[in-house]
Amino acid sequence: MRYAGRTRKPRISGWTEGARGHIQPFMSDDPNAPDQTPPAPKGDQTSTEPLSRAIGERYLTYALSTIMHRALPDARDGLKPVHRRILYAMRELRLSPTGAFRKSAKITGDVMGNYHPHGDGAIYDAMARLAQPFAMRYPLVDGQGNFGNIDGDNPAASRYTEARLTAASEALMEGLAEDAVDFRPNYDGTLQEPAVLPAAFPNLLCNGASGIAVGMATNVPPHNLHEVIDACLHLIKAPDARDETLISIMPGPDFPTGGVLVESRETIAEAYRTGRGSLRLRARWSVEDLGRGGWQIVVTEIPYQVQKSKLIERLAEVIQLKKVPILADVRDESAEDVRIVLEPRARTVDPEQLMAALFRVSELEIRFGMNMNVLIDGRQPKVCSLKELLRAFLDHRRDVLVRRANHRLDKIAARLEVLEGYMIAFLNLDRVIEIIRYEDDPKAVMIAEFKLSDVQVEAILNMRLRALRRLEEIELRAEHEALTKEREGLAAMLADPAAQWAKISEELRETRAKFGKSAPGGLRRTEIGEAGEVAVIDMDSMIEREPVTVILSRMGWIRAMKGHQPLDAELKFKDGDGPFMAFHAETTDKLMVYGANGRFYTLPANGLPGGRGMGEPLRLMIDLPNDAAVIDMFAWREGARYLVASKAGDGFIVPASDIQAQTRSGKQVLNGEAVLCRPVSGDHVAVVSSNRKLLVFPLAELPEMARGKGVRLQKYRDGGGLFQDSVLSDAICITLADGLRWQESGGRTRTEPDLTEWLGKRASVGKMAPRGFPRDNKFN
């Protein structure tokens, strides 16, 4: 791969075409990242390297950038760079919780121009999520205007909304002005931005996080702040605390939308211990008495990240398709709070069974896949346990405490130096005034006469005259003593780790008092419980049994007409389309579709579109390849057996229990290009090839298999002429005593009662079909 010249370069992720075809690296979000720009070619020099290595290095660079700067949150403050920059930019705009709101467009523009060189749409979407109370357990942005809703509606444009910080976000940034964290240059080196926020509470666990990177992802659920801080305090007292003890303090996630977590304590404990797991979350519901024996179910809380409008659509679809026949109607009566009303079809319906059925077929129950993959110290991706996340936060708080204490010590030292100078000036006030009034260089004279430092002299010279009256010795000494005592306390704390952890515990208790259970919205919202024992419901038994006529067109459009209509009735089809097959079934039937690829597909008859229109394409309901035709379609019957055969003349018998498919992709049964599927009956099998050779052999010679190629049904001679390229044309199961029947072109039925001439062993050639046999070599 060449770096120089005008040779056309392949486009590689993370790299862009620069002027005159030179490859240029993308602008990394991390200004401290090493320079990866290839050396500029000198003259006609070129450098060559294998394409695989060049692509690998560049893709690795892109992957690392995505992991570090976009997808995974920092374990210390629980934020991604875009969220951290939004909060810091709002702080720089002085958008305090008690101050005025500012236009979101102004905030987005400042973030994009100063810190985050990406699209304003992505920045605004990230900021809007921080303001959504149904997405964030403790919102970090106070939004004014339309910031979206639980129905899934998008926020209004940034020019129509306003925002400011919340008290929680202020707590995350407390200490930024006290050298609590490192700062780094922004993307163009003109400003400074924090590498991480001080974070007064474990924001990662309290608000959760989600993201998808290259080869890894994260999904941390939100928790209750009061419980998280209690766990932190316990871990400070007992650094070797067991996972079980921490989980007893933090019993599980606390989602902003509430709900009921129906998972066993063992499952939750294992998820927190390993950092991975799947938790079941259900909607909260209750039975509302309507009087006179009537009742209805009211859903007041829905699972986390489920859009209410799509949930209502799904429930309406369940009613329309009659997947839960005991559900009659669904209504959305929500206003400020969620209120979804479910009406049963009859008063005798058991509410527990109705909800159990709806939990299976709708988003009233979801699985939250927990994957606590985060950046440790902002550098190393790692799937952490609950204890590791708490420890990462506490270690960060200790670093913040030490840095703030050292910063305060520096401030105290500077102030004490100034106070000592003031005290000297107070004791020699007349002489100081005289020096300032008459000396040409008062600074040098004061330094020489009173042994003052430059800082002390500058402070004295910069005093205003009206401040001289306040230079009273008592006040100066009192301030000096207070600062000296504070310095001694800070020095003692820095020398004693136990005192440091005591101070961290005190700060955590203050934060807990501010945002915990006693604060508005601080109580736990998600109930921790286990799923009650409800009798297993057979969903198929809920479907009302009604006769239908299934119709499949030549172009693959399927529909179901109510009742058993005449199979030869004239029907309307799309232009260029026509009838392919029709048969009678019932809504409780499972329909089997057999494709030329040898796979069986299962369709519920009650899920087919109605017969008023033209139907829907069958290939939208199952994953049948475009190059595979539909061979047969029929209603599944328990205990039945079917003869399947390939174009090459191989086949076998498969029981009905082995052809039902559980997924859209179907179930592979026959290996080879399938040509037929016939129900098994009688005692013999009749097969006919494309060269009109007919063979009849006993059914007992065919094996019964669940899957495979099968055995040879008929032998074909490839000798040119009439016998060249012979293939299986058709097969049928018959009763030998009844003979063989087929339908002639005129509609008459002809019977060949004596089949002795065509009897033989399986895999024989057979003899020419009897006179009058259809020219298409089909038994019809």
N, C-alpha and C positions, 0 to 999 in steps of 0.2 A: 504494500500500500504506500503511495507516494504522498508526501507532505507539500511538495512544491510543484511549480509549473502550472499549466492550465489543464492538466488531466482531470477529467470528470471524477469527482469523489463520491463514494457512497454516502448516503445520509445515515448518520449514526446517532442513537439516542444520547442526549447530553451534549451534542456538538452541533454547531451551525455553520453554514457556508458563509465565509467572510468575503471580503473584496477579492476579486480575481481568483476565486476558487480555493483560497487557503482555508484550511479548517481552523475554526476558533472554538475554544472551550466555552461552555455556558457560564453565566455569572452565578457562582455559588452563593447561597445565603450566608455561608460562614466566611467572614472576611479573613479569619485566621487560618483558613484552609491553605495547604501548600499550593504553590503555583504549578499548575499542570499544563501550562501552555508549552507546546513543543518548540524547540529552538528554531529561530527564523533561519531559513536556508540562505547560504551565502552564494551569490552568483547562480551558477547552474547546478549547484550541488543538490542532490536528492537523498533521502534516507528511505530505506526499504525494510519492511518487517512483515511477518506472516499475517494474513488477514484475520485468522482466528485469534491471534494474540491482540491485534489492534482492536477488534470488536470487543474481546473480553475485557480489556482494560477500560475501554470507554463505557461499556455497559456496567461494569463494576462501579465506576465513578458515578454514573447516574443512579444506580441502586443505592449507594451509600448516601447520596444527597437526598433521595426520597425518604430513606429511613430516618436520617438524622434531623432533617429540617422540615419535614412535612407531615409524616404519618404517625410517628411514635411520640408520646408525651414524655416529659422529663419526670422522673420519679420524685424529684424534690418539690416542685411547685405544681405538677400535674398539668402543665400547659404545653402546647405546641408553639413554635415560634410566632405564628400568625396571631394567636390569642394573646401571647405575651406582648407583642408589639402594639396590638390594639389597646390593651390596658395602659401600657406606658405612654402611648400617644395621647390618650384621654387624660392621663395625669398631667402631662405637659400642657394640655389645654386648660387645666385647672377645673375639670368637670367633676367636682366633689359631689357626694351624695346630697348635700344641703344647698348646692349651688344651682345655677340655671342649666337648662338643657341646651345642647347645640345640635345643629343639623347633622344628620348622619352622613350626608355627602361631604361636609367639612371634615368630619372625623376620618372617613374613608380616604379622602384626598391626602390628609396629613400622614396617615399610616403608609399609603402607597408612595408618597413623595419622599418621606424621610426614612422609613425603615423597611418596608416590605415591597420590593419591586415586582409586584405581580398584579393581576387584574383586579380592578375595583369591585367587580361582581363577586369574586371569591372572597375578598376581604369583607364586603358587606354581609354576605351570607354567613361568614364566621361570626361576625359581630351580632347579627340577628339571633343566631342560636344562643349566644351568651345571655340574651335578654329574654328567652322563652322559658317561662316557668314550668311548662310541661316537658321541656327537654333538659333543663338544668335543675338539680335539686336545690342549689343555692345560686341563683342568677348573679352573674358578675357585671351585668350591664342593666341599667334602669332605662327601659325604653318607653317612649311616649309616641303613640301612634300605632299603626297596624304592623306588628312584627310577626304575623302569622298566627295560626291557631292549631288546635289539636285535630281539626278536620283535615289538615294537610295543605291548607291555603298558603300561598307564598306571602312573604312580607311585602308591604308597599315599597315603591321605589325610594331610594335613599334621600331624595329631595323632599319627600313627604313626611319623614320620620325624624325624631330627635332622640338623643340619648345622653346619659351621664353615668358615672360610676355608681356602684352600690357600696354599702358598708363592707360587704364581704370582699370585694375587689380591693378596697382600701386596706383591709387587713393583710391581703396578699402582698401589697407593696410597702407596708410599713417598715421603714428602715432603709429605703433606697438612698436617702440623703445622708445616711450615716455610714457609708462604705460597707454596707452589709453584704453586698455581693460584687462580683467582678463585672466591669463594663467592658464592652468591646466596640470597635468602630462599626458604623453602619455600612451598608453595601457600597457607598461611594466615599467613605472615609471622612465625611464632613461632620458627622454627629456621633454621639456615643449612645449605646443602648445596653440594657442589662442582659447578661448571659442567662440569668435565672432570677426569679423573684424571691424575696425573703420568705414569703408564705407563712403566715401566722397559724394556719391550720392545714391539715393534709388534704389539699384540694383534689389530688388525684383520686383518692378514695371517696371523698364527699361528693364530687360532681361527676366522677367517672370520665371515661375517654374511649374513643373508638377511632380506628384508622386502618387503612390498608396500604402497605408498602410493597416493595418488590421481594417476594418470597417470604414475607411475614406480615402479620396483622396484629391488632390489639383490640380488645373489647373489655373494658373495666366497668363494672356496674357502679352506680352511685350508692352511697351509704349515708346513714344518719350521723351528723357531725358530733352530736353528744356522745354517741357510742364509740365513734372513732377516737375521740380525744380520751375517753375513758380507757380504751385499749392502749393508747400511747402512755398514759400515766401509769398503767399497770406494767408496761414494758420498761419504763424508767425505773420502777421499784424493783422489778425482777427481770433483768436482762435475758435470763435463760428461761423465760416463761414458755410453757408448753402451748402448742397450737390449740389444743382443746380449751385451754383457759381463755385465750384470746377470742375464740369463736363463741364461748359462752358470754363474753362481753359484747361482741359484735355478732349477733345471731344470723345475720344475712343482709343482703342489699336492701336499700330503702329507696324505691323508685319515686320520682316526682309525681307520677300519675297514680300512685298507690297500687292497688291490686293485692292479690293473695299469692304468696310464694308457696306452692305445694310441692315441697321436696323434703326428703328425709334429712335428718340431722347428719347422718353419716355421709350422704352425698354432698351436702354443703361443706362439711369439714374436709372431705377429700379434695373438693375444688379449691378451697382456700389453702390447703397444704401444698398442692401441686401447681397452682396458678392456672389451671385449666379445668373446665367442667361445663356441664349443661344444666341449667336450672329452669324448671317449669314455673311459669307465671300465669295466673288466671285473673279474669275480671272479677270484681266484687259485685255480688248480686244479692237480692233479697226478694221474698214473696210479698206482694202487696194485696191485701184482702179487699175485694170489691163488694162484698156483701152478697147474701143469698147464694152462697156457695161458689161464687165466682172469684177468680184471682188472676193475677198477672205477675210476671217477673220483671223487676226493674234493675237494670245494670247501672251502677253509679260510678264505677271506676274500671277503666280498660287497661290492658297490659301496656307496658312501656314501649314507645316508638311505634305503636299501632295507630294508623290514621283512622279517626272515627268515621269519616265518610266512606272509606273503602271497607271498613267493617260492616257498615249498614248495607252497602252494595253486596257484600258477600252473604250476609244473612238473607237478603232479598233473593239472591240467586239460589240459596238453599231451599227457600220456600217455593220458588218457581220450578225447580227441578225435582221437588218433592224428595230431597235427600233425607229430610227429617219430617215425615208427614204429620207428626203430632204438634208441629209449630204452625200456627195459623197466620200470624202477622207480626211485623216488626215496625216500630215507630221511633223516630228520633224526637224527643221532647226536650232536648238539651237547651239550656240558656247559658248562664254563667257556669253551671256545673254540668257534668255528664249525666244524662238520663235517657237510657234506651229501654223502651218498653217492648217486652216479648209476650205475645198472646198465645196461649195453648189452643189446640183445636177442640179440646173437650175438658170439662171440669175434672174428669176422672184421671187425667194425665198426672203422673208423678213428677213434681218439679225437679227433683234430683236427677231423674232419668232424662228429662228434657235437656237440662244443662249439661249432663254428661255427654249426650249426643252432640250438642252444639260445640262443646269443647273439642270434639274429635274432628269436626268438619269446618271450623271457622277459627278466626284469630282471637276468639274469646280466651283461648289458651295458646301461649307461645312458648318456645324454648329460647332462653337467653344463653348464648354461647359465651362463657366467660373465658377470656384469654388475657391474662395480666402480663402482657409483653411490653416493657417500658425501657427507657434509657436510664441506666444507672450512671450518676454523675454527668449526665448529658453526653455520654460517649458510647457506652456499651449496651447494646440491646440484650435483654434478658427476660425470660419468663419467671416472674417472682412469686413467691408465696405471700400470704398476708403479712407474716412476720417480717419478711424482707422489705416489703413496702413501708411498713411502719418504721423499721430501723433506718431505711434510707432517709425518711423525712426527719427523724429525730437527729441523725447525724448532721443533716443540713441545718437544722435549727441550732445545733451546738456551734457550727461554724459561723452562723449569723450572729449568735450571741457574742462569741469571742471577737469577731470583727467590729461589732458595734461597741463593745466595751473598750477595745483598743482605740477606736475612733474617739470615743468620749474621753479617754485618758489624754489623748493629744489635745483635745479642746480644753480640758481642765488645765493642762500644763501651760497652754498659751494664755489662758485667762489668769492663772496665778502669777504668771510673769508680769502681766499688765497690772494686776492689783498691787504687787510688791512695788512697782514703780509709782503707782498712785500714792501709796502710803509714804514713800520717801518724799514725793512732791508735797504731800499734805504737811509733813513735819517741817519742811523747808519752803513753805509756800511763798514767803516774802522774797527769799533769795531766788526762787524759780521765776517769779514775776520780774524781778530785776534783770535776770539774765536774758529772759525773752525780750525785755523792753530795750536794753542797751547794748547787748552783745551782737556783733555782726554775724557770728556763727554760733547761735545758742545751742545747737545740737552737740557740737564738739565740746563746748564748755561744760554742758550738763553731764556728758559722758565722763569727762575727765574729773569733774568735781564730785559727783555723786556715785560714780562707778555703775552707771546704768547701761542697759543694752540698747541696741538700735530700736528694738520693738518697744521697749518701755519709753524711750525718749519720743518716738513717733506718736505713741498714745497720749503722752502728756502735751505735746505740741498741737495735737489735733483736737484737744478739748476746747469746747466753747466756754466763754467767760461765765455764762450763766450756770455751767456745771460745777464751777469752783465751790459754790456754796454747799454742794452735796458731798464734797470730799470730806466727809466726817470720819474720823478715825474708827468710831464704833461700827459704823456700817461696813467700812472696808474690812475690818478685822472679822466681822461676822460672816461676810461672804467668803473671806479667805479660809476661815475655819470650816465652813460648810463644804467648800470644794475640796479641801484637804481631807476631810472625813470621807467624802464620796470617792476620792481617789484611792484612799486606803481600802475602802470596801470593794472597789472594782479590782484592785490588785490582788486582794485576798481571794476573790471569786475566781480570777484567772489562774490562780495557783492551786485551786481546790476543785477537782472534777465534780465532787459531790455537791458543792455549792453551785456549780454551773447547772447541773441537772435539777437542783431545787429551784433555780431561777426559771429554767425552761418549764418546769411543772407549774410554777406560779403564772407564767404567761399563758400556758394552755388553759388553765382554769379561768383566767380572765376572758379568753376567747370563747370558752364553753358557756360562760355566763352571758355573753353577748349574743351568741348564735345558737345556743343549745335548746333544750326542751322548754325553758321558760320564755324563750323569744317567740315572736309570731312565726308560725310555720315550722317550728323546731321539733314538734312531736313526730314520732315515727308514723309513716303513712302506709307502708307495705306490711301487711300482716304475715307473720311466719307461721305456717301450719303444714299439715300433711293432707293429701287428698283422701277424702272419705271413701269408705268402701261402698261402691254402688254396683249393683248387678250388671254384669257384662251385657251390653245391648247389641243385638244383631241388627245392624243397620238395614240389611236387606229385608228383614221382617217388617220394617216400618213402611216400606213402599206399598202403596195401594195396588192391588192386582187388577189390571185392566188389559183387555185385548188391544193389540196394535198390529198394524201391517207395516213391515219394514221394507223400504224401497231404496235400491241402490242403482244409480244411473251408470251409463258407460264411462262417463268422465269422472266418476268417483264421488258424486254428491249423494248424501244419505239423508233420509228423513223417516219419520214414523207417523203414520196416520192412525187416528183413533178407530178402534173397532177392527174386525176382520173383514176387510174390503175384498171384493173379487180380485184375484191375482191378475186377471186379464183385462181389468178395467183400464180405460184410456186416461192417461195422466199428462200433465203439462211438464215439460222439461225445458232447460235452457236451449237457445239456438245451437244447433249442431250436436245436441246431446239426445239421448234416448234411454229406454229401459235396459237394465242389465240383469237384475234379479229382484224378486219380491217374494216374501214369505210371511206367514203368520207367526206372531210371538205374543208375549205378554210383558207388561212393564217390569215384572220381577225377574225376567230372564237375563242371563248373561249371553251376549252375542259374541260368537267366535268368528274372527276374520282370518282367513288363510291366504298368505301371500306367496308369490312365486319364489320368494327367497327362502321358503321352507319354515317361516315363523308364523306362529299363531298369536293373534292379538285379541284382547278381551275388551268389550264395550258393554256398559250397563244399558239395557234397553230404555230405562226411564230417563237417561241422559241425552237421548237423541232429540234433535230439533223437531218441532211439530210439522205436520203435513200441509199447512196452509201455504207455505212458501216453497221454494225450490230445495230447501235443506241447506246443509253445510258440507264443505269438502271433508271427506273421510280422513284425508291425510293430515288435517289439522287436529284430529282427535287421537291419532296413533302415529308413531314414528315409522311409517311405511315408506321405504325409499321410492323415489320417483320412477326408477327403472324396474320396480317390482310390481307386477299387476296383481289384482285381487283374483285369486283362483276360486274361492268359495266363501260363503258366509251363511251361518246357521245359528240356531239357538242351542246353547249348551245343555246337555241332558246327563244327569248323573248315571253312571253305569254303562253309558254307551261306548262303542268302540268305532274307530275310523281307520279306513285303509288310505294310506298316503303313499304316493309314488312320484318318482322324478322322471324327467324327460328321457334320461338314459335307460329307463326300464327297471330301476331298483325301487323297492318299497317294503313296507311292513305295516303291522297293525299297532295303533297307539290307543291306549285307553283314554277316556275323557278326563280322568283325574290328572293326566300328565300334559294337558294342553292349555290349561288356564294360565294366563299371564298376569303378573302383579303390577307391571309397569307399562308405560307407553311404548317402550322399546320391544315389547312382545317376548315370546319364548321360542327359542330355536328348537325345532323338532326334527325336520328332515334336512340332511346334508345333501345339497344339490339343487338343481333347478326344478321346483315343484310344478306338476301339471294337473294334479287332481287330488281330491279328498272325498271319499265316499263312505257312508255309514255301512257298518258291517252287519250283514244278516245272511241267512241261508247257510249252505254248506260248501259252495264252490265259488271260484273267482273266474270271471271271464275277462280276458285282456285282448286288445286289438292294437296293432302297430300301424304306422303310417304306410306300410306296404300291404295293408289289408290282410295280414295274417292273424287269424283268430285262434286263441288257445284257451282251454278251460281246464283248470286243475283244482284239486281239493283246497278248501280254505285252511285246513289244518297244516298245510305245508308252509304257511306264512308265520313268521315269529311275531310275538308281541313285544314291543320295545317302547322305551320312553323317548329315546333320541338316537339318531344314527343315520347311516346310509341305507340300511336294509339289505335285502337279498334280491337276486335277479328274478324278475317276474317272467320275462320272455327273452329269448335269444334272437339277435338280429344278425342277418347275413349281409356283409358289406362286399358285394361282388360286382357292383356296377349295375346299370340298367334299372330295373324295377326295384331292386333290393338295395340300391345305394343310399347311404345315410338314413337308415330307418331309425325311428324313435317310437317311444310309447305314445299312442294316440288317446286311448281311453281304457278304463277298467271299471268293473262293476261286480258286486256280490250278488249271487243268484242262488236259488234252490234248484238243484239239478232235475228233480222230478217235474218241476213246472216249466222247464225249458227256458228258452231265451226269447225275450220280446224286444222289439224296437219299433219306432214310429217312422213310417215312410213319409216322403215329401208331400203326399196328398192328404196326410192327416190320419191315414189308416194305420192300425196297429197290426203288425205281423208277428207270428210266433213260430219259432223253430223248436218243436217239442223234443226231438231226438238229437242230442249233442254228442253222441258216441264218436262221431267222426273227428270232433275237435278236442276230445278228451286227451290229456297227456300229463306228463310230469311238469312241475314248475321249472322254468328256465328252458323249456323246449321252444321250437320255432313255431309250431302250430301250422294250420292249413288255411287256405283262402276262405274268406268269410262267405257265408251262404248267399245265394242269389237274392238280390233285393236289399242287401244290407246298405245302409246310407253311405253315400259317396264321401262324406266328411269323416268317416270312420269314427263316429260317435254313437253310443248306445241311446242317446237322447233320454 
